[in-house]
């Protein structure tokens, strides 16, 4: 017999975007490590300058990170670092 569920699932574009950014950033990080780079320094260099040469072409990492809006990535990283819940603290 089918179980009756009273709650409604919600879908948030913002959460999906952040999940995709995290997955991409993790893949880029791992590609940099595999190639022997100091991954954090390389990613920070890219974020500060938007110069794609900080990111290796290995495993298509350079092309993948360029698909991410840098401003959105920085906002998500700061939010995560500060452990801020966007829905509670968002004010424009």
N, CA, C and O atoms as CSV, one atom per row, in Angstrom:
chain,resi,resn,atom,element,x,y,z
A,1,UNK,N,N,0.837,-1.172,0.000
A,1,UNK,CA,C,0.000,0.000,0.000
A,1,UNK,C,C,0.888,1.244,0.000
A,1,UNK,O,O,1.925,1.260,0.663
A,2,UNK,N,N,0.500,2.262,-0.720
A,2,UNK,CA,C,1.277,3.491,-0.834
A,2,UNK,C,C,1.204,4.282,0.464
A,2,UNK,O,O,0.153,4.388,1.095
A,3,UNK,N,N,2.340,4.827,0.838
A,3,UNK,CA,C,2.416,5.635,2.039
A,3,UNK,C,C,1.940,7.060,1.725
A,3,UNK,O,O,2.326,7.637,0.708
A,4,UNK,N,N,1.119,7.609,2.585
A,4,UNK,CA,C,0.620,8.969,2.402
A,4,UNK,C,C,1.585,9.919,3.087
A,4,UNK,O,O,1.913,9.765,4.263
A,5,UNK,N,N,2.029,10.901,2.327
A,5,UNK,CA,C,2.970,11.883,2.857
A,5,UNK,C,C,2.259,13.224,2.931
A,5,UNK,O,O,1.695,13.695,1.944
A,6,UNK,N,N,2.290,13.827,4.100
A,6,UNK,CA,C,1.593,15.091,4.319
A,6,UNK,C,C,2.428,16.318,3.956
A,6,UNK,O,O,1.876,17.388,3.700
A,7,UNK,N,N,3.739,16.173,3.933
A,7,UNK,CA,C,4.575,17.347,3.669
A,7,UNK,C,C,4.818,17.521,2.170
A,7,UNK,O,O,4.746,16.569,1.394
A,8,UNK,N,N,5.100,18.735,1.799
A,8,UNK,CA,C,5.375,19.066,0.406
A,8,UNK,C,C,6.862,19.359,0.265
A,8,UNK,O,O,7.427,20.144,1.027
A,9,UNK,N,N,7.483,18.726,-0.710
A,9,UNK,CA,C,8.891,18.993,-0.981
A,9,UNK,C,C,9.004,20.317,-1.714
A,9,UNK,O,O,8.142,20.674,-2.517
A,10,UNK,N,N,10.051,21.021,-1.435
A,10,UNK,CA,C,10.292,22.287,-2.130
A,10,UNK,C,C,11.581,22.182,-2.927
A,10,UNK,O,O,12.497,21.438,-2.573
A,11,UNK,N,N,11.629,22.930,-3.989
A,11,UNK,CA,C,12.817,22.976,-4.828
A,11,UNK,C,C,13.282,24.414,-4.886
A,11,UNK,O,O,12.496,25.326,-5.143
A,12,UNK,N,N,14.555,24.605,-4.647
A,12,UNK,CA,C,15.120,25.951,-4.673
A,12,UNK,C,C,16.192,26.020,-5.749
A,12,UNK,O,O,17.165,25.267,-5.716
A,13,UNK,N,N,16.010,26.920,-6.699
A,13,UNK,CA,C,17.012,27.130,-7.731
A,13,UNK,C,C,18.334,27.512,-7.084
A,13,UNK,O,O,19.393,27.066,-7.525
A,14,UNK,N,N,18.283,28.333,-6.044
A,14,UNK,CA,C,19.487,28.785,-5.348
A,14,UNK,C,C,20.250,27.599,-4.781
A,14,UNK,O,O,21.472,27.526,-4.916
A,15,UNK,N,N,19.538,26.662,-4.142
A,15,UNK,CA,C,20.198,25.490,-3.574
A,15,UNK,C,C,20.796,24.615,-4.664
A,15,UNK,O,O,21.894,24.085,-4.496
A,16,UNK,N,N,20.096,24.459,-5.772
A,16,UNK,CA,C,20.606,23.657,-6.885
A,16,UNK,C,C,21.853,24.310,-7.474
A,16,UNK,O,O,22.825,23.620,-7.784
A,17,UNK,N,N,21.836,25.614,-7.630
A,17,UNK,CA,C,22.993,26.342,-8.141
A,17,UNK,C,C,24.188,26.161,-7.215
A,17,UNK,O,O,25.301,25.916,-7.680
A,18,UNK,N,N,23.970,26.278,-5.926
A,18,UNK,CA,C,25.055,26.106,-4.967
A,18,UNK,C,C,25.586,24.679,-4.987
A,18,UNK,O,O,26.790,24.469,-4.840
A,19,UNK,N,N,24.718,23.704,-5.164
A,19,UNK,CA,C,25.157,22.308,-5.252
A,19,UNK,C,C,26.026,22.109,-6.486
A,19,UNK,O,O,27.064,21.450,-6.421
A,20,UNK,N,N,25.606,22.674,-7.599
A,20,UNK,CA,C,26.390,22.554,-8.833
A,20,UNK,C,C,27.737,23.246,-8.697
A,20,UNK,O,O,28.754,22.720,-9.151
A,21,UNK,N,N,27.753,24.426,-8.074
A,21,UNK,CA,C,29.018,25.135,-7.876
A,21,UNK,C,C,29.955,24.321,-6.987
A,21,UNK,O,O,31.153,24.232,-7.256
A,22,UNK,N,N,29.408,23.733,-5.935
A,22,UNK,CA,C,30.227,22.928,-5.029
A,22,UNK,C,C,30.804,21.724,-5.762
A,22,UNK,O,O,31.985,21.413,-5.610
A,23,UNK,N,N,29.988,21.052,-6.547
A,23,UNK,CA,C,30.475,19.892,-7.295
A,23,UNK,C,C,31.580,20.287,-8.270
A,23,UNK,O,O,32.598,19.602,-8.372
A,24,UNK,N,N,31.380,21.386,-8.983
A,24,UNK,CA,C,32.381,21.847,-9.939
A,24,UNK,C,C,33.659,22.243,-9.229
A,24,UNK,O,O,34.750,21.862,-9.652
A,25,UNK,N,N,33.534,23.003,-8.154
A,25,UNK,CA,C,34.705,23.437,-7.421
A,25,UNK,C,C,35.471,22.245,-6.846
A,25,UNK,O,O,36.702,22.249,-6.832
A,26,UNK,N,N,34.765,21.245,-6.380
A,26,UNK,CA,C,35.403,20.029,-5.871
A,26,UNK,C,C,36.144,19.298,-6.983
A,26,UNK,O,O,37.261,18.823,-6.774
A,27,UNK,N,N,35.539,19.203,-8.153
A,27,UNK,CA,C,36.198,18.558,-9.293
A,27,UNK,C,C,37.453,19.310,-9.706
A,27,UNK,O,O,38.484,18.700,-9.992
A,28,UNK,N,N,37.365,20.639,-9.736
A,28,UNK,CA,C,38.524,21.471,-10.094
A,28,UNK,C,C,39.624,21.295,-9.054
A,28,UNK,O,O,40.793,21.131,-9.403
A,29,UNK,N,N,39.256,21.328,-7.798
A,29,UNK,CA,C,40.208,21.136,-6.701
A,29,UNK,C,C,40.933,19.798,-6.856
A,29,UNK,O,O,42.158,19.737,-6.755
A,30,UNK,N,N,40.179,18.737,-7.100
A,30,UNK,CA,C,40.781,17.412,-7.243
A,30,UNK,C,C,41.690,17.328,-8.466
A,30,UNK,O,O,42.742,16.692,-8.408
A,31,UNK,N,N,41.301,17.955,-9.561
A,31,UNK,CA,C,42.139,17.961,-10.766
A,31,UNK,C,C,43.458,18.673,-10.492
A,31,UNK,O,O,44.518,18.213,-10.917
A,32,UNK,N,N,43.391,19.798,-9.782
A,32,UNK,CA,C,44.612,20.526,-9.445
A,32,UNK,C,C,45.522,19.688,-8.548
A,32,UNK,O,O,46.735,19.648,-8.755
A,33,UNK,N,N,44.940,19.023,-7.559
A,33,UNK,CA,C,45.732,18.159,-6.678
A,33,UNK,C,C,46.397,17.033,-7.465
A,33,UNK,O,O,47.576,16.740,-7.266
A,34,UNK,N,N,45.642,16.410,-8.349
A,34,UNK,CA,C,46.175,15.302,-9.146
A,34,UNK,C,C,47.352,15.736,-10.010
A,34,UNK,O,O,48.256,14.945,-10.279
A,35,UNK,N,N,47.340,16.993,-10.443
A,35,UNK,CA,C,48.434,17.503,-11.266
A,35,UNK,C,C,49.589,18.050,-10.415
A,35,UNK,O,O,50.595,18.508,-10.956
A,36,UNK,N,N,49.445,18.002,-9.098
A,36,UNK,CA,C,50.534,18.394,-8.208
A,36,UNK,C,C,50.548,19.859,-7.801
A,36,UNK,O,O,51.534,20.329,-7.234
A,37,UNK,N,N,49.481,20.583,-8.075
A,37,UNK,CA,C,49.404,21.990,-7.704
A,37,UNK,C,C,48.908,22.148,-6.270
A,37,UNK,O,O,48.288,21.240,-5.716
A,38,UNK,N,N,49.183,23.296,-5.679
A,38,UNK,CA,C,48.576,23.677,-4.403
A,38,UNK,C,C,47.200,24.226,-4.758
A,38,UNK,O,O,47.049,25.397,-5.105
A,39,UNK,N,N,46.209,23.362,-4.664
A,39,UNK,CA,C,44.886,23.634,-5.226
A,39,UNK,C,C,44.239,24.898,-4.684
A,39,UNK,O,O,43.688,25.689,-5.450
A,40,UNK,N,N,44.299,25.096,-3.385
A,40,UNK,CA,C,43.658,26.275,-2.787
A,40,UNK,C,C,44.279,27.548,-3.343
A,40,UNK,O,O,43.561,28.476,-3.716
A,41,UNK,N,N,45.604,27.601,-3.401
A,41,UNK,CA,C,46.277,28.800,-3.920
A,41,UNK,C,C,45.893,29.067,-5.371
A,41,UNK,O,O,45.700,30.219,-5.761
A,42,UNK,N,N,45.783,28.014,-6.168
A,42,UNK,CA,C,45.438,28.173,-7.577
A,42,UNK,C,C,44.006,28.691,-7.728
A,42,UNK,O,O,43.741,29.566,-8.553
A,43,UNK,N,N,43.094,28.151,-6.935
A,43,UNK,CA,C,41.698,28.588,-7.002
A,43,UNK,C,C,41.572,30.036,-6.532
A,43,UNK,O,O,40.842,30.823,-7.135
A,44,UNK,N,N,42.273,30.388,-5.469
A,44,UNK,CA,C,42.244,31.774,-4.986
A,44,UNK,C,C,42.807,32.706,-6.057
A,44,UNK,O,O,42.252,33.779,-6.295
A,45,UNK,N,N,43.888,32.312,-6.697
A,45,UNK,CA,C,44.447,33.116,-7.778
A,45,UNK,C,C,43.435,33.350,-8.878
A,45,UNK,O,O,43.306,34.462,-9.389
A,46,UNK,N,N,42.714,32.292,-9.244
A,46,UNK,CA,C,41.671,32.429,-10.263
A,46,UNK,C,C,40.555,33.365,-9.794
A,46,UNK,O,O,40.114,34.238,-10.542
A,47,UNK,N,N,40.105,33.179,-8.562
A,47,UNK,CA,C,39.005,33.999,-8.057
A,47,UNK,C,C,39.376,35.472,-7.956
A,47,UNK,O,O,38.542,36.341,-8.212
A,48,UNK,N,N,40.605,35.755,-7.588
A,48,UNK,CA,C,41.035,37.149,-7.460
A,48,UNK,C,C,41.233,37.832,-8.805
A,48,UNK,O,O,40.961,39.025,-8.942
A,49,UNK,N,N,41.702,37.088,-9.792
A,49,UNK,CA,C,42.075,37.704,-11.069
A,49,UNK,C,C,41.167,37.348,-12.228
A,49,UNK,O,O,41.139,38.049,-13.240
A,50,UNK,N,N,40.428,36.266,-12.084
A,50,UNK,CA,C,39.613,35.679,-13.151
A,50,UNK,C,C,40.482,35.253,-14.345
A,50,UNK,O,O,40.003,35.147,-15.475
A,51,UNK,N,N,41.763,35.015,-14.066
A,51,UNK,CA,C,42.697,34.525,-15.080
A,51,UNK,C,C,42.607,32.999,-15.105
A,51,UNK,O,O,43.028,32.346,-14.150
A,52,UNK,N,N,42.071,32.422,-16.174
A,52,UNK,CA,C,41.850,30.976,-16.214
A,52,UNK,C,C,43.131,30.146,-16.216
A,52,UNK,O,O,43.080,28.936,-15.998
A,53,UNK,N,N,44.273,30.777,-16.459
A,53,UNK,CA,C,45.509,30.004,-16.486
A,53,UNK,C,C,45.942,29.529,-15.101
A,53,UNK,O,O,46.874,28.733,-14.985
A,54,UNK,N,N,45.280,30.004,-14.062
A,54,UNK,CA,C,45.540,29.465,-12.724
A,54,UNK,C,C,44.979,28.050,-12.574
A,54,UNK,O,O,45.367,27.318,-11.664
A,55,UNK,N,N,44.074,27.671,-13.463
A,55,UNK,CA,C,43.397,26.374,-13.387
A,55,UNK,C,C,43.895,25.479,-14.514
A,55,UNK,O,O,44.001,25.907,-15.663
A,56,UNK,N,N,44.194,24.243,-14.172
A,56,UNK,CA,C,44.681,23.283,-15.149
A,56,UNK,C,C,43.600,22.922,-16.175
A,56,UNK,O,O,42.404,22.995,-15.890
A,57,UNK,N,N,44.041,22.538,-17.357
A,57,UNK,CA,C,43.117,22.013,-18.365
A,57,UNK,C,C,42.781,20.547,-18.103
A,57,UNK,O,O,41.835,20.007,-18.678
A,58,UNK,N,N,43.556,19.913,-17.239
A,58,UNK,CA,C,43.378,18.497,-16.923
A,58,UNK,C,C,41.936,18.239,-16.478
A,58,UNK,O,O,41.385,18.963,-15.650
A,59,UNK,N,N,41.352,17.207,-17.039
A,59,UNK,CA,C,39.957,16.822,-16.753
A,59,UNK,C,C,38.976,17.959,-17.031
A,59,UNK,O,O,37.916,18.041,-16.411
A,60,UNK,N,N,39.336,18.830,-17.964
A,60,UNK,CA,C,38.468,19.933,-18.398
A,60,UNK,C,C,38.150,20.913,-17.266
A,60,UNK,O,O,37.132,21.603,-17.303
A,61,UNK,N,N,39.029,20.968,-16.260
A,61,UNK,CA,C,38.776,21.792,-15.073
A,61,UNK,C,C,38.670,23.276,-15.416
A,61,UNK,O,O,37.820,23.977,-14.866
A,62,UNK,N,N,39.516,23.754,-16.310
A,62,UNK,CA,C,39.500,25.184,-16.651
A,62,UNK,C,C,38.170,25.575,-17.293
A,62,UNK,O,O,37.585,26.601,-16.945
A,63,UNK,N,N,37.707,24.771,-18.211
A,63,UNK,CA,C,36.431,25.073,-18.875
A,63,UNK,C,C,35.267,24.992,-17.888
A,63,UNK,O,O,34.329,25.785,-17.960
A,64,UNK,N,N,35.334,24.039,-16.977
A,64,UNK,CA,C,34.239,23.866,-16.023
A,64,UNK,C,C,34.148,25.033,-15.040
A,64,UNK,O,O,33.053,25.517,-14.753
A,65,UNK,N,N,35.283,25.483,-14.526
A,65,UNK,CA,C,35.225,26.576,-13.539
A,65,UNK,C,C,34.787,27.875,-14.199
A,65,UNK,O,O,34.211,28.739,-13.537
A,66,UNK,N,N,35.049,28.025,-15.484
A,66,UNK,CA,C,34.648,29.253,-16.175
A,66,UNK,C,C,33.140,29.320,-16.407
A,66,UNK,O,O,32.616,30.383,-16.739
A,67,UNK,N,N,32.437,28.200,-16.237
A,67,UNK,CA,C,30.977,28.183,-16.370
A,67,UNK,C,C,30.290,28.765,-15.138
A,67,UNK,O,O,29.108,29.108,-15.184
A,68,UNK,N,N,31.032,28.874,-14.040
A,68,UNK,CA,C,30.476,29.374,-12.783
A,68,UNK,C,C,30.591,30.894,-12.755
A,68,UNK,O,O,31.642,31.449,-13.076
A,69,UNK,N,N,29.516,31.559,-12.374
A,69,UNK,CA,C,29.555,33.003,-12.164
A,69,UNK,C,C,30.406,33.253,-10.920
A,69,UNK,O,O,30.063,32.823,-9.819
A,70,UNK,N,N,31.509,33.948,-11.113
A,70,UNK,CA,C,32.463,34.164,-10.025
A,70,UNK,C,C,31.828,34.883,-8.844
A,70,UNK,O,O,32.105,34.531,-7.698
A,71,UNK,N,N,30.989,35.876,-9.089
A,71,UNK,CA,C,30.335,36.601,-7.997
A,71,UNK,C,C,29.416,35.688,-7.190
A,71,UNK,O,O,29.386,35.758,-5.962
A,72,UNK,N,N,28.671,34.836,-7.884
A,72,UNK,CA,C,27.787,33.894,-7.187
A,72,UNK,C,C,28.607,32.903,-6.357
A,72,UNK,O,O,28.220,32.552,-5.242
A,73,UNK,N,N,29.731,32.460,-6.899
A,73,UNK,CA,C,30.593,31.536,-6.165
A,73,UNK,C,C,31.159,32.207,-4.921
A,73,UNK,O,O,31.168,31.608,-3.846
A,74,UNK,N,N,31.624,33.429,-5.052
A,74,UNK,CA,C,32.157,34.141,-3.891
A,74,UNK,C,C,31.085,34.357,-2.828
A,74,UNK,O,O,31.355,34.201,-1.637
A,75,UNK,N,N,29.869,34.716,-3.248
A,75,UNK,CA,C,28.778,34.898,-2.284
A,75,UNK,C,C,28.489,33.592,-1.552
A,75,UNK,O,O,28.315,33.586,-0.334
A,76,UNK,N,N,28.438,32.497,-2.286
A,76,UNK,CA,C,28.161,31.198,-1.664
A,76,UNK,C,C,29.274,30.808,-0.695
A,76,UNK,O,O,29.010,30.247,0.368
A,77,UNK,N,N,30.521,31.105,-1.067
A,77,UNK,CA,C,31.642,30.760,-0.203
A,77,UNK,C,C,31.625,31.582,1.089
A,77,UNK,O,O,31.864,31.043,2.169
A,78,UNK,N,N,31.347,32.868,0.982
A,78,UNK,CA,C,31.282,33.721,2.171
A,78,UNK,C,C,30.122,33.281,3.056
A,78,UNK,O,O,30.263,33.187,4.276
A,79,UNK,N,N,28.985,33.014,2.443
A,79,UNK,CA,C,27.810,32.548,3.193
A,79,UNK,C,C,28.137,31.262,3.943
A,79,UNK,O,O,27.801,31.119,5.118
A,80,UNK,N,N,28.784,30.341,3.266
A,80,UNK,CA,C,29.154,29.074,3.902
A,80,UNK,C,C,30.171,29.306,5.025
A,80,UNK,O,O,30.045,28.736,6.109
A,81,UNK,N,N,31.170,30.139,4.760
A,81,UNK,CA,C,32.199,30.425,5.756
A,81,UNK,C,C,31.592,31.026,7.015
A,81,UNK,O,O,31.979,30.676,8.130
A,82,UNK,N,N,30.653,31.920,6.833
A,82,UNK,CA,C,30.011,32.574,7.972
A,82,UNK,C,C,28.831,31.776,8.515
A,82,UNK,O,O,28.233,32.150,9.524
A,83,UNK,N,N,28.497,30.670,7.837
A,83,UNK,CA,C,27.402,29.805,8.244
A,83,UNK,C,C,26.092,30.575,8.333
A,83,UNK,O,O,25.371,30.501,9.328
A,84,UNK,N,N,25.805,31.315,7.269
A,84,UNK,CA,C,24.603,32.156,7.217
A,84,UNK,C,C,23.524,31.451,6.407
A,84,UNK,O,O,23.784,30.941,5.318
A,85,UNK,N,N,22.327,31.429,6.944
A,85,UNK,CA,C,21.184,30.886,6.228
A,85,UNK,C,C,20.607,32.000,5.369
A,85,UNK,O,O,20.057,32.968,5.895
A,86,UNK,N,N,20.727,31.872,4.056
A,86,UNK,CA,C,20.325,32.920,3.118
A,86,UNK,C,C,18.857,33.309,3.273
A,86,UNK,O,O,18.528,34.493,3.201
A,87,UNK,N,N,17.983,32.353,3.481
A,87,UNK,CA,C,16.552,32.674,3.544
A,87,UNK,C,C,16.217,33.515,4.763
A,87,UNK,O,O,15.270,34.299,4.717
A,88,UNK,N,N,16.947,33.380,5.830
A,88,UNK,CA,C,16.689,34.134,7.054
A,88,UNK,C,C,17.347,35.503,6.986
A,88,UNK,O,O,16.791,36.485,7.478
A,89,UNK,N,N,18.530,35.576,6.377
A,89,UNK,CA,C,19.321,36.801,6.437
A,89,UNK,C,C,19.391,37.582,5.139
A,89,UNK,O,O,20.191,38.511,5.037
A,90,UNK,N,N,18.599,37.248,4.159
A,90,UNK,CA,C,18.710,37.970,2.880
A,90,UNK,C,C,17.946,39.274,2.937
A,90,UNK,O,O,16.753,39.302,3.240
A,91,UNK,N,N,18.642,40.342,2.645
A,91,UNK,CA,C,18.056,41.677,2.555
A,91,UNK,C,C,18.721,42.351,1.387
A,91,UNK,O,O,19.945,42.315,1.262
A,92,UNK,N,N,17.934,42.969,0.527
A,92,UNK,CA,C,18.492,43.622,-0.650
A,92,UNK,C,C,18.494,45.101,-0.502
A,92,UNK,O,O,18.933,45.811,-1.406
